[in-house]
Amino acid sequence: MPVTLIHESIAAPPFGRTLRSSVSGRSDYGHTLVELMIAMTIGVAILTALVAIFANNSRARAEIDRANQQTENGRYALQLLTDDLHNAGYLAELNPLPLASPAAKPDACATDLTTLNGALPIAVQGYDDGANAPPCLTDMRPGTDILVIRRASTCAVGDAGCDAYVAGATYIQASSCDSLTELASGNVATYYALDANIANLTLHQRDCTTAAPRHQFRTHIYFVANNDKAGDGIPTLKRAELAIGGFTIVPLVEGIENLQIEYGLDTSVPTTGAPAVFTADPDSYNGCAPATCVGYWRNTVAAKVAVLTRNTTTTGGYVDSKVYTLGLNAAGTVNTVGPFGDGYKRHTYESVVRLNNTSGRNAP
């Protein structure tokens, strides 16, 4: 029988690869050290790029969060001040025009009924750049204004959603009863009652039978503190609130670095309810004597509010070299602050606010 010879040709391995024979007779191909090093280098480069992208995105997100927080804080602070100024001088049914003005600007931190009664006609008062600041304030930021607002609560005890009666707190009650013991007496002291003892709030509504509503009397003192919490270095808008036997300080908005206010005075004779002039300091306007200065405060019908906000944390690589304008100072020149030369980003917010109650009473 003829023998047939079978020739099997084995292809050469691809360039750069080593042919290995397995136990089963199959051929496997491996990787050289150079190829492994190239693959690792490419992987490291891709990983580095991904880490850089992630880090940049994180920094951008953090910066956006800081900017959003600063915007929200500035707008919220301005809204708080605006709302309270709109209600300044609200005394329920009482029109304070017949009340005598105090001889001097009242002590904003006083809690005694004599001082509170004397201060009723003064809806707002301020302290320019914190000069002669009220004694109940602490940790005040130098060069920032202090604003005092007096008013009654806009809801009465017993109204839905209103705070319940608090024993020892100060309440105001205004009469609507045209009787000889109340409105028809000709004695302004019988037109209203301001007291911390509910037993002394005995005035009546128009029917002269039903008890008149009782509103909690509020004194709010706004100021900028150096810290939110002791030592944290975060400038914060705070408010001292009239409480039982003293004032309670409440932090409101972080990152508020400066507060400047100009007061719109109704100096017209007779009054018109509109500001004739704005000044940062009615206490010194036109070189006024104390009684005249008190009259300016009593006839304050508007306010220009300027707030400077600051991020609560720094931005890497940023230096604040800007100069910020916050209205006019008491001398009538531009009030500027900065440059600060630090890593905090800042922004200013401004608003002109009408004091509805004072301007309404001054209008012809």
Number of C-alpha atoms within 10 A of each C-alpha: 3 4 5 6 6 6 6 6 6 6 6 9 13 9 6 11 13 15 14 13 11 9 7 6 8 9 12 12 13 10 10 11 9 9 11 10 11 11 12 12 12 11 12 12 12 12 12 12 12 12 12 12 12 12 12 12 12 12 14 12 12 13 17 12 12 19 17 13 17 22 18 14 21 25 16 14 23 18 13 12 16 20 12 16 25 18 21 26 26 22 26 21 16 17 17 20 13 12 14 12 19 19 13 16 20 17 13 25 22 19 17 13 13 11 15 21 16 17 23 24 26 26 26 29 24 26 21 24 21 18 13 8 19 17 10 14 20 14 13 20 20 13 15 20 24 24 21 22 21 27 26 22 20 13 16 22 17 13 10 9 9 13 14 12 16 13 11 13 17 26 25 27 29 27 24 20 21 16 14 11 13 21 19 13 13 11 12 14 14 16 25 25 20 23 22 20 12 19 7 11 20 16 24 22 16 13 12 15 10 12 18 23 22 25 25 24 25 20 24 23 25 24 27 31 27 21 20 21 12 9 8 9 13 20 25 27 28 24 24 22 17 22 16 14 12 13 19 14 17 13 17 17 20 24 27 29 22 25 27 24 29 25 26 26 25 27 17 14 6 10 17 17 25 22 20 14 14 21 22 26 23 26 25 16 16 11 10 14 13 15 14 18 21 23 24 23 23 24 27 30 31 26 24 21 20 22 23 21 29 26 25 19 13 15 17 10 7 12 15 15 13 13 11 16 14 23 20 19 18 18 12 11 9 12 15 13 14 11 12 15 11 13 16 17 21 21 16 19 16 17 15 15 19 23 26 18 20 29 22 14 16 19 12 9
